[in-house]
């Protein structure tokens, strides 16, 4: 199911749309796939028409067709439904039919819902599974009844997927359908899926049944999900249940709470999420070196939890997650003299990487100082993600730092910088990018070449012609040809 809160898409939307249209007819299937994927972030009917034209002209490569159909679903225009119907009925490649069944979830209409129901008849399990998931996008009686029928038929795998999809429909009647299944006597995996579904649906009608399960079960797993269901049902003391779920001593309680929050994309719990994440982070960041050496496994678990808090804040509402990101962006020095401590150091790195990734989307006025400091970090992975976040935040704020990053000793930093500069339409940066055309690393050369094409730099034409003819790497030669077509 397509989720707009995750679709930041800055690398795609900053590529000129004319360049993407041109790339749809490129000789390289890789270029066509990338272009079709990027066009999904341009939410216009004319984009769908271009993608349909490519499909109807007989695009021979399955992965290109997949990217095109996925983008149609992401755009969400009903004009794509005729083509999606033909895909589900006649496409020979199972992977493409599966993508088409998934694309229906992004086009909210009665017809789209009915096509997803039709896809349930497909002989491929992957298509059927995706069709069930897509039905979760439709708050319609047809979708609800189809999912209930699958549950009643009793296939252990399909019924679990249908229960999950029923919880995504938002249909109040779905809660009534699930209510008889909220019973401690039900198979544990099935009961947990039901609890997850009613958590998404909300509504107070399930409170008594969930309370009964919570108080009578001996399973910690069931109790964790029942807690979340009670919170969603706005049961008396729902706020306390939510606090229990995110601040519990049981790390699995917090992990499950974070997972459900990400799936739901609900911003209402962001303040609680940030507060609990700050508590989690402050706790581990205050640990002494001696404690880390004595309790490495606990430290690894706490850092993994912090990383989940960061991921969830980024997915749901990065603007309001800045305090959490800023705290976790701090550098922590950890001894690396044992295998366990190496894992602890890696845990701190992952949390810091995630925090710097999120800061780009937070757009807080204090973010600039954090990014400027991090771009000089000793770890090239940190420098690379910082450069990316500078691009997301707005490259114009960091031009001196980006110019310096072009000479970084890490190839990843150089190619990320080239990508950022090429997507911010400063034609005066063309000479800087040209300095990377003889870089020893092929990916750096490729990104510099593409960026020069996006900038439309006529200064680079001779160099690009030369690279198209003689560069040692075929991907660079291909990129040079594409860049020249953009400039010309």
C-alpha positions as CSV (number, residue, x, y, z in Angstrom):
1,X,0.0,0.0,0.0
2,X,1.4,3.4,-1.0
3,X,2.0,5.7,2.0
4,X,2.6,9.4,1.3
5,X,4.4,10.0,4.5
6,X,7.2,7.8,3.3
7,X,7.3,9.2,-0.2
8,X,9.8,12.1,0.2
9,X,11.0,11.6,-3.3
10,X,13.4,14.6,-3.5
11,X,15.9,12.8,-5.7
12,X,13.1,12.1,-8.2
13,X,11.1,15.3,-8.3
14,X,14.2,17.5,-8.8
15,X,15.1,15.7,-12.1
16,X,13.5,17.8,-15.0
17,X,10.3,16.0,-16.1
18,X,11.3,16.5,-19.8
19,X,14.5,14.5,-19.0
20,X,12.4,11.7,-17.6
21,X,10.1,11.7,-20.6
22,X,13.1,11.4,-22.8
23,X,14.6,8.6,-20.8
24,X,11.4,6.5,-21.2
25,X,12.6,5.8,-24.8
26,X,16.3,5.3,-23.9
27,X,18.0,2.1,-25.2
28,X,18.9,1.1,-21.7
29,X,16.3,-0.8,-19.7
30,X,18.0,0.5,-16.5
31,X,17.5,4.1,-17.6
32,X,13.9,3.4,-18.6
33,X,13.2,1.8,-15.2
34,X,14.7,4.7,-13.3
35,X,12.7,7.2,-15.3
36,X,9.4,5.3,-14.9
37,X,10.1,5.1,-11.1
38,X,10.9,8.8,-10.8
39,X,7.8,9.8,-12.8
40,X,5.6,8.3,-10.0
41,X,6.5,11.2,-7.9
42,X,5.1,13.7,-10.4
43,X,1.4,13.5,-9.7
44,X,0.0,14.5,-13.0
45,X,-2.4,12.9,-15.5
46,X,0.0,13.7,-18.4
47,X,2.6,11.5,-16.6
48,X,0.2,8.6,-16.5
49,X,-0.5,9.1,-20.2
50,X,3.2,8.9,-21.0
51,X,3.6,5.8,-19.0
52,X,0.6,4.2,-20.6
53,X,2.0,5.1,-24.0
54,X,5.2,3.3,-23.2
55,X,3.3,0.2,-22.0
56,X,1.0,0.1,-25.0
57,X,3.9,0.5,-27.4
58,X,5.1,-2.9,-26.3
59,X,7.7,-2.3,-23.6
60,X,9.6,-5.7,-23.7
61,X,11.3,-5.7,-20.3
62,X,9.3,-6.8,-17.3
63,X,11.0,-4.7,-14.7
64,X,10.4,-1.5,-16.8
65,X,6.7,-2.4,-17.0
66,X,6.7,-3.0,-13.3
67,X,8.1,0.4,-12.6
68,X,5.6,2.0,-14.9
69,X,2.6,0.3,-13.3
70,X,3.8,1.0,-9.8
71,X,4.1,4.7,-10.6
72,X,0.6,4.7,-12.0
73,X,-0.7,3.4,-8.7
74,X,1.5,6.0,-6.9
75,X,0.0,8.8,-8.9
76,X,-3.5,7.4,-8.3
77,X,-5.4,8.5,-11.5
78,X,-8.3,6.4,-12.6
79,X,-7.2,6.8,-16.3
80,X,-4.7,3.9,-15.6
81,X,-7.4,1.4,-14.7
82,X,-8.0,0.1,-18.2
83,X,-4.3,-0.8,-18.6
84,X,-4.2,-2.3,-15.1
85,X,-7.2,-4.4,-15.9
86,X,-5.5,-5.7,-19.1
87,X,-2.3,-6.4,-17.0
88,X,-4.2,-8.5,-14.4
89,X,-6.1,-10.4,-17.1
90,X,-3.4,-11.0,-19.8
91,X,0.1,-10.2,-18.5
92,X,2.3,-13.3,-18.7
93,X,4.9,-12.3,-16.1
94,X,3.7,-13.0,-12.6
95,X,5.9,-10.3,-11.1
96,X,4.2,-7.7,-13.3
97,X,0.7,-8.9,-12.5
98,X,1.6,-8.8,-8.8
99,X,2.7,-5.2,-9.2
100,X,-0.5,-4.3,-11.0
101,X,-2.6,-5.8,-8.2
102,X,-0.6,-3.7,-5.8
103,X,-1.0,-0.6,-7.9
104,X,-4.7,-0.8,-7.5
105,X,-4.4,0.2,-3.8
106,X,-3.3,3.7,-4.8
107,X,-6.3,4.4,-7.1
108,X,-9.2,4.8,-4.7
109,X,-12.4,4.1,-6.7
110,X,-15.2,1.5,-6.9
111,X,-13.8,0.1,-10.1
112,X,-10.3,-0.3,-8.6
113,X,-11.8,-2.2,-5.7
114,X,-13.7,-4.5,-8.0
115,X,-10.5,-5.2,-10.1
116,X,-8.7,-6.2,-6.9
117,X,-11.5,-8.6,-6.2
118,X,-11.1,-10.0,-9.7
119,X,-7.4,-10.4,-9.1
120,X,-8.2,-12.9,-6.2
121,X,-8.9,-15.4,-9.0
122,X,-5.4,-15.3,-10.3
123,X,-3.6,-18.7,-10.3
124,X,-0.4,-17.1,-8.7
125,X,-0.3,-16.9,-4.9
126,X,1.8,-13.8,-5.0
127,X,-0.9,-12.0,-7.1
128,X,-3.7,-13.2,-4.8
129,X,-1.7,-12.0,-1.7
130,X,-1.1,-8.6,-3.2
131,X,-4.8,-8.3,-4.2
132,X,-5.8,-9.1,-0.6
133,X,-3.4,-6.4,0.6
134,X,-4.9,-3.9,-1.9
135,X,-8.4,-4.6,-0.7
136,X,-7.3,-3.1,2.6
137,X,-7.2,0.3,0.9
138,X,-10.9,0.4,0.1
139,X,-13.6,1.3,2.6
140,X,-16.3,-0.4,0.6
141,X,-18.8,-3.2,1.3
142,X,-17.6,-5.2,-1.6
143,X,-14.0,-5.1,-0.3
144,X,-15.1,-5.9,3.3
145,X,-17.3,-8.8,2.2
146,X,-14.6,-10.3,0.0
147,X,-12.1,-10.2,2.9
148,X,-14.6,-11.7,5.4
149,X,-15.3,-14.5,2.9
150,X,-11.5,-15.3,2.7
151,X,-11.3,-15.4,6.5
152,X,-14.3,-17.7,6.7
153,X,-12.9,-20.1,4.1
154,X,-10.1,-20.8,6.7
155,X,-6.9,-21.0,4.6
156,X,-4.4,-20.3,7.4
157,X,-2.2,-18.0,5.3
158,X,-4.8,-16.2,3.3
159,X,-7.1,-15.7,6.3
160,X,-4.2,-14.0,8.2
161,X,-3.6,-11.7,5.3
162,X,-7.3,-10.9,5.0
163,X,-7.6,-10.1,8.7
164,X,-4.7,-7.7,8.3
165,X,-6.3,-6.1,5.2
166,X,-9.7,-5.8,6.9
167,X,-8.0,-3.8,9.6
168,X,-6.7,-1.4,7.0
169,X,-10.1,-0.7,5.4
170,X,-11.2,1.8,8.1
171,X,-14.7,0.3,7.7
172,X,-16.6,0.4,11.0
173,X,-18.4,-2.9,10.1
174,X,-15.0,-4.6,9.9
175,X,-14.7,-4.2,13.7
176,X,-17.9,-6.2,14.1
177,X,-16.6,-8.8,11.7
178,X,-13.4,-9.2,13.9
179,X,-15.1,-9.0,17.3
180,X,-16.0,-12.8,17.5
181,X,-12.3,-13.6,16.9
182,X,-11.1,-11.6,19.9
183,X,-11.0,-14.7,22.1
184,X,-8.1,-16.2,24.1
185,X,-9.1,-19.6,22.8
186,X,-8.3,-18.5,19.2
187,X,-4.9,-19.7,17.8
188,X,-2.3,-17.3,19.1
189,X,-1.0,-16.1,15.7
190,X,-4.5,-15.5,14.5
191,X,-5.5,-13.7,17.7
192,X,-2.5,-11.4,17.4
193,X,-3.4,-10.5,13.8
194,X,-6.9,-9.7,14.9
195,X,-5.6,-7.5,17.7
196,X,-3.4,-5.7,15.2
197,X,-6.3,-5.2,12.9
198,X,-8.7,-3.8,15.6
199,X,-5.8,-1.5,16.7
200,X,-5.8,0.1,13.3
201,X,-9.6,0.3,13.1
202,X,-10.1,1.8,16.6
203,X,-13.5,2.1,18.1
204,X,-14.7,1.4,21.7
205,X,-16.8,-1.7,20.8
206,X,-13.8,-4.0,21.2
207,X,-12.7,-2.8,24.6
208,X,-14.4,-5.5,26.7
209,X,-13.3,-8.3,24.5
210,X,-9.7,-7.0,24.4
211,X,-9.6,-6.4,28.2
212,X,-10.8,-10.0,28.7
213,X,-7.9,-11.3,26.5
214,X,-5.4,-9.0,28.2
215,X,-6.3,-10.2,31.7
216,X,-6.6,-13.9,30.9
217,X,-3.8,-14.6,28.5
218,X,-0.5,-16.1,29.6
219,X,1.2,-15.1,26.5
220,X,3.5,-12.0,26.6
221,X,3.0,-11.6,22.9
222,X,-0.7,-11.5,23.1
223,X,-0.6,-9.1,26.0
224,X,1.6,-6.7,24.1
225,X,-0.8,-6.5,21.2
226,X,-3.8,-6.3,23.5
227,X,-2.2,-3.2,25.1
228,X,-2.0,-1.5,21.8
229,X,-5.6,-2.5,20.8
230,X,-6.9,-1.0,24.1
231,X,-5.0,2.2,23.4
232,X,-6.4,2.5,19.9
233,X,-9.9,1.7,21.2
234,X,-9.7,4.8,23.4
235,X,-10.5,2.6,26.4
236,X,-10.6,4.3,29.7
237,X,-7.0,5.1,30.5
238,X,-6.0,4.9,26.8
239,X,-3.3,7.5,27.4
240,X,-1.8,5.3,30.1
241,X,-1.9,2.3,27.9
242,X,0.0,4.2,25.2
243,X,2.6,5.3,27.7
244,X,2.9,1.7,28.9
245,X,3.4,0.5,25.3
246,X,6.2,3.0,24.5
247,X,7.9,3.2,27.9
248,X,7.6,-0.4,29.0
249,X,10.7,-2.2,30.3
250,X,9.9,-4.9,27.8
251,X,11.8,-3.9,24.6
252,X,9.4,-6.0,22.5
253,X,6.5,-3.9,23.8
254,X,8.1,-0.8,22.5
255,X,9.2,-2.4,19.3
256,X,5.7,-3.5,18.5
257,X,4.3,-0.2,19.4
258,X,6.7,1.5,17.0
259,X,5.9,-1.0,14.3
260,X,2.2,-0.4,14.5
261,X,2.7,3.4,14.6
262,X,4.7,3.3,11.4
263,X,2.2,1.1,9.7
264,X,-0.7,3.3,10.6
265,X,1.2,6.6,9.8
266,X,-0.9,8.3,12.5
267,X,0.6,11.6,13.6
268,X,-1.5,11.9,16.8
269,X,1.1,10.0,18.9
270,X,4.2,11.9,17.7
271,X,4.6,13.9,20.8
272,X,4.6,10.7,22.9
273,X,6.8,9.0,20.4
274,X,9.4,11.8,20.6
275,X,9.3,12.0,24.4
276,X,9.7,8.2,24.7
277,X,12.5,8.2,22.1
278,X,14.3,11.0,24.0
279,X,14.1,9.0,27.2
280,X,15.4,5.9,25.4
281,X,18.3,7.8,23.8
282,X,19.3,9.8,26.8
283,X,19.5,6.6,28.8
284,X,22.0,4.9,26.5
285,X,23.9,8.1,25.6
286,X,24.6,8.7,29.3
287,X,26.1,5.3,29.8
288,X,29.8,5.3,30.8
289,X,32.5,3.5,28.9
290,X,32.8,1.0,31.8
291,X,29.1,0.2,31.7
292,X,29.2,-0.3,27.9
293,X,32.1,-2.7,28.3
294,X,30.2,-4.6,31.1
295,X,26.8,-4.7,29.4
296,X,27.5,-4.8,25.6
297,X,24.4,-6.9,24.7
298,X,22.0,-4.6,26.6
299,X,23.6,-1.6,25.0
300,X,23.2,-3.2,21.5
301,X,19.5,-3.8,22.2
302,X,18.9,-0.3,23.5
303,X,20.6,1.2,20.5
304,X,18.5,-0.9,18.2
305,X,15.4,0.4,20.0
306,X,16.6,4.0,19.6
307,X,17.1,3.4,15.9
308,X,13.4,2.2,15.7
309,X,12.3,5.4,17.4
310,X,14.2,7.4,14.9
311,X,12.8,5.4,11.9
312,X,9.3,5.8,13.2
313,X,9.7,9.6,13.7
314,X,11.0,9.9,10.1
315,X,8.2,7.9,8.7
316,X,5.4,9.6,10.5
317,X,6.3,13.3,11.0
318,X,10.0,14.2,10.7
319,X,9.2,18.0,11.2
320,X,8.3,17.3,14.8
321,X,11.1,14.8,15.4
322,X,13.9,17.3,15.4
323,X,14.7,17.1,19.1
324,X,15.1,13.4,18.9
325,X,17.2,13.6,15.8
326,X,19.5,16.3,17.3
327,X,20.1,14.2,20.4
328,X,21.0,11.1,18.5
329,X,23.2,13.0,16.0
330,X,25.8,13.4,18.7
331,X,29.1,11.6,18.2
332,X,29.9,9.0,20.8
333,X,33.4,7.5,21.1
334,X,33.4,3.8,22.0
335,X,36.3,1.4,22.5
336,X,36.4,-1.2,19.8
337,X,38.7,-3.8,21.4
338,X,36.3,-6.7,21.6
339,X,33.7,-8.1,19.1
340,X,30.9,-7.0,21.4
341,X,32.1,-3.4,21.7
342,X,32.5,-3.3,17.9
343,X,28.7,-4.1,17.7
344,X,28.0,-1.4,20.3
345,X,30.0,1.2,18.2
346,X,28.1,0.1,15.1
347,X,24.8,0.6,17.0
348,X,25.8,4.2,17.9
349,X,26.7,4.7,14.2
350,X,23.4,3.4,12.9
351,X,21.4,5.6,15.3
352,X,23.5,8.6,14.3
353,X,23.2,7.9,10.6
354,X,19.4,7.6,11.0
355,X,19.2,10.9,13.0
356,X,21.2,12.8,10.4
357,X,19.0,11.3,7.7
358,X,15.9,12.6,9.5
359,X,17.4,16.1,10.1
360,X,17.2,16.9,6.5
361,X,13.5,16.6,6.5
362,X,13.0,18.4,9.9
363,X,13.9,21.9,8.5
364,X,14.6,23.2,12.0
365,X,16.7,26.4,12.1
366,X,19.2,24.6,14.4
367,X,19.7,21.8,11.8
368,X,22.3,23.8,9.8
369,X,24.9,23.8,12.5
370,X,24.5,20.1,13.1
371,X,24.9,19.2,9.5
372,X,27.9,21.6,9.0
373,X,29.6,19.9,11.9
374,X,28.7,16.3,10.8
375,X,30.0,16.8,7.2
376,X,33.6,16.9,8.6
377,X,33.1,13.7,10.7
378,X,35.9,11.0,10.5
379,X,33.4,8.4,9.3
380,X,32.8,8.6,5.5
381,X,29.3,7.0,5.9
382,X,28.3,9.9,8.2
383,X,29.7,12.4,5.8
384,X,27.8,10.9,2.9
385,X,24.4,10.9,4.7
386,X,25.0,14.4,5.9
387,X,25.6,15.6,2.3
388,X,22.3,13.9,1.3
389,X,20.5,15.7,4.1
390,X,22.0,19.0,3.0
391,X,20.4,18.4,-0.4
392,X,17.1,17.6,1.2
393,X,17.2,20.6,3.5
394,X,18.3,22.9,0.7
395,X,21.7,22.9,-0.9
396,X,21.9,26.7,-1.1
397,X,22.4,26.7,2.7
398,X,25.5,24.6,2.4
399,X,27.2,25.4,-0.8
400,X,30.7,26.0,0.6
401,X,30.6,22.6,2.4
402,X,29.3,20.8,-0.7
403,X,32.1,22.3,-2.7
404,X,34.6,21.0,-0.2
405,X,32.9,17.6,-0.2
406,X,33.8,17.2,-3.9
407,X,37.4,16.5,-2.9
408,X,36.5,14.1,-0.1
409,X,38.6,10.9,0.1
410,X,35.4,8.8,0.1
411,X,33.9,8.0,-3.2
412,X,30.5,7.7,-1.6
413,X,30.7,11.3,-0.4
414,X,31.9,12.5,-3.8
415,X,29.1,10.8,-5.7
416,X,26.4,11.9,-3.2
417,X,27.7,15.5,-3.5
418,X,27.6,15.3,-7.3
419,X,24.0,14.1,-7.1
420,X,23.0,16.9,-4.8
421,X,24.6,19.6,-6.9
422,X,23.0,18.3,-10.1
423,X,19.6,18.5,-8.6
424,X,19.6,22.1,-7.5
425,X,19.8,23.8,-10.8
426,X,22.9,26.0,-10.3
427,X,24.5,26.1,-13.7
428,X,27.6,27.8,-12.2
429,X,28.4,24.5,-10.5
430,X,29.1,22.8,-13.8
431,X,32.8,23.4,-13.7
432,X,32.9,21.9,-10.2
433,X,31.2,18.8,-11.5
434,X,33.5,18.6,-14.5
435,X,36.4,18.2,-12.1
436,X,34.9,14.8,-11.2
437,X,34.8,13.5,-14.8
438,X,38.3,11.9,-14.4
439,X,37.6,10.5,-11.0
440,X,39.0,7.0,-10.5
441,X,35.6,5.7,-9.2
442,X,33.0,4.9,-11.9
443,X,30.0,5.8,-9.8
444,X,31.4,9.2,-9.1
445,X,31.9,9.8,-12.8
446,X,28.4,8.5,-13.6
447,X,26.7,10.8,-11.1
448,X,28.8,13.8,-12.2
449,X,27.9,13.1,-15.9
450,X,24.1,12.8,-15.1
451,X,24.2,16.0,-13.0
452,X,25.8,17.9,-15.9
453,X,23.1,16.6,-18.1
454,X,20.4,17.8,-15.7
455,X,22.0,21.2,-15.5
456,X,22.0,21.4,-19.3
457,X,25.7,22.4,-19.2
458,X,27.0,23.1,-22.7
459,X,30.5,23.6,-21.3
460,X,30.6,19.8,-20.7
461,X,29.6,18.7,-24.2
462,X,33.0,17.9,-25.5
463,X,34.0,16.0,-22.3
464,X,30.7,14.1,-22.4
465,X,31.2,13.1,-26.0
466,X,34.7,11.8,-25.1
467,X,33.3,9.8,-22.2
468,X,30.5,8.4,-24.2
469,X,33.1,7.0,-26.7
470,X,36.0,6.0,-24.4
471,X,35.1,5.7,-20.7
472,X,36.2,2.3,-19.3
473,X,32.8,1.7,-17.6
474,X,29.8,0.9,-19.7
475,X,27.4,2.6,-17.2
476,X,29.4,5.8,-17.4
477,X,29.3,5.7,-21.2
478,X,25.5,5.1,-21.1
479,X,25.0,8.0,-18.7
480,X,27.1,10.3,-20.9
481,X,24.9,9.5,-23.9
482,X,21.8,10.3,-21.9
483,X,23.3,13.5,-20.5
484,X,24.2,14.6,-24.0
485,X,20.6,14.0,-25.1
486,X,19.4,16.3,-22.3
487,X,21.8,19.1,-23.3
488,X,21.1,18.8,-27.0
